[in-house]
Amino acid sequence: MDPLRHPRQAALVGIIFVVIGIVFWALPTYGGWHVDYAGVTMLLLLGVAMAIMAWALVAGSPNE
């Protein structure tokens, strides 16, 4: 499926970073280790930023 026809699908690029951030939080939490909250926050916000950026780039691209 062409991503230019559906810009919302391009925003799913950021979901990768959000999932990594959740895993980065969950493993130490359930393992009883120290959680790096700064790293978790940065990964989650990076996911949001990547999703918005990918959506904006695809939505603004010409449909040629």
C-alpha positions in Angstrom: 0.0 0.0 0.0 1.3 3.4 -1.0 2.0 5.5 2.2 1.3 8.7 0.3 -2.4 7.7 0.0 -2.7 7.3 3.8 -0.5 9.7 5.8 -1.8 8.3 9.0 0.1 5.1 8.3 3.3 7.0 8.1 2.8 8.2 11.7 3.2 4.5 12.8 7.0 4.9 12.3 7.1 6.4 15.8 5.4 3.4 17.4 8.7 1.6 17.2 10.3 4.0 19.6 7.3 4.0 21.9 7.5 0.2 22.1 11.2 0.3 22.8 10.6 2.8 25.5 7.9 0.6 27.1 10.3 -2.4 27.0 13.1 -0.2 28.4 10.8 0.6 31.4 9.2 -2.8 31.9 12.3 -5.0 32.0 13.9 -3.2 34.9 10.6 -2.6 36.7 9.6 -6.3 36.7 13.2 -7.5 37.1 13.8 -5.5 40.2 16.6 -3.3 38.8 17.0 0.5 38.6 14.8 2.2 36.0 16.4 4.9 33.9 13.4 7.3 33.8 15.2 9.9 31.7 15.9 7.3 29.0 12.3 6.1 29.1 11.0 9.6 28.8 13.4 10.4 25.9 12.4 7.3 24.0 8.7 7.9 24.4 9.0 11.5 23.3 11.3 10.5 20.4 8.5 8.2 19.3 5.9 11.0 19.4 8.3 13.3 17.5 9.1 10.7 14.8 5.4 10.0 14.3 4.6 13.7 13.8 7.6 14.2 11.5 6.8 11.2 9.3 3.2 12.2 9.1 4.1 15.8 8.1 6.6 14.7 5.5 4.2 12.3 3.9 1.2 14.6 4.1 3.2 17.4 2.5 4.6 15.4 -0.3 3.2 15.8 -3.8 1.0 13.0 -5.0 2.8 12.4 -8.3 
